[in-house]
Amino acid sequence: MSKAVLDGHSASALARVKADYPAELVAMLGEAKGKPDPAAVAELRRRYDIEQLTALGKPPVHDHTAG
């Protein structure tokens, strides 16, 4: 893992993020019937020090039959 344990985050903190963040996000999505409050998602990401790189939403559907 190194690089000063990923810029100052301990290995145990990173393991917690890997385990807890997805579980909390799934619970939030379930409670909100798939449409969570953006502010609640932002707060969850803030608590786990996660930077949003892409918008939360359904991925685009691609037509793989063309050709």
C-alpha positions as CSV (number, residue, x, y, z in Angstrom):
1,M,0.0,0.0,0.0
2,S,2.7,2.5,1.0
3,K,3.2,6.0,-0.4
4,A,3.1,7.0,3.3
5,V,0.0,4.8,3.5
6,L,-1.7,6.7,0.8
7,D,-1.0,10.2,1.8
8,G,-1.5,10.0,5.6
9,H,-4.5,7.6,5.7
10,S,-3.8,4.6,7.9
11,A,-4.3,1.1,6.5
12,S,-7.1,0.5,9.0
13,A,-8.9,3.7,8.0
14,L,-8.7,2.7,4.3
15,A,-10.0,-0.8,5.2
16,R,-12.9,0.8,7.0
17,V,-13.7,3.0,4.0
18,K,-13.7,-0.1,1.8
19,A,-16.1,-1.9,4.1
20,D,-18.3,0.8,5.6
21,Y,-18.7,3.4,2.8
22,P,-20.3,1.0,0.3
23,A,-22.6,-0.5,2.9
24,E,-23.8,3.0,4.0
25,L,-24.3,4.0,0.4
26,V,-26.3,0.9,-0.4
27,A,-28.5,1.5,2.6
28,M,-29.0,5.1,1.6
29,L,-29.9,4.1,-1.9
30,G,-32.4,1.5,-0.6
31,E,-34.1,3.9,1.8
32,A,-34.4,6.6,-0.9
33,K,-35.7,4.1,-3.4
34,G,-32.7,4.8,-5.7
35,K,-33.0,8.6,-5.6
36,P,-30.9,9.7,-2.6
37,D,-30.7,13.3,-1.5
38,P,-27.5,14.8,-3.1
39,A,-26.7,16.6,0.2
40,A,-26.8,13.3,2.1
41,V,-24.5,11.7,-0.5
42,A,-22.2,14.6,-0.2
43,E,-22.1,14.3,3.6
44,L,-21.4,10.6,3.4
45,R,-18.5,11.3,1.0
46,R,-17.2,14.0,3.3
47,R,-17.2,11.7,6.3
48,Y,-15.2,9.1,4.4
49,D,-13.0,11.7,2.7
50,I,-14.1,10.6,-0.7
51,E,-13.9,12.9,-3.7
52,Q,-16.7,12.6,-6.3
53,L,-15.2,12.1,-9.7
54,T,-18.5,11.3,-11.5
55,A,-22.1,12.0,-10.9
56,L,-24.1,9.4,-9.0
57,G,-26.7,8.0,-11.4
58,K,-27.5,5.3,-13.9
59,P,-24.8,4.6,-16.4
60,P,-25.6,5.3,-20.0
61,V,-27.0,2.4,-22.1
62,H,-24.9,1.6,-25.2
63,D,-26.2,-0.1,-28.2
64,H,-23.9,-3.0,-28.8
65,T,-25.9,-4.4,-31.7
66,A,-24.8,-1.8,-34.2
67,G,-22.0,-2.9,-36.6
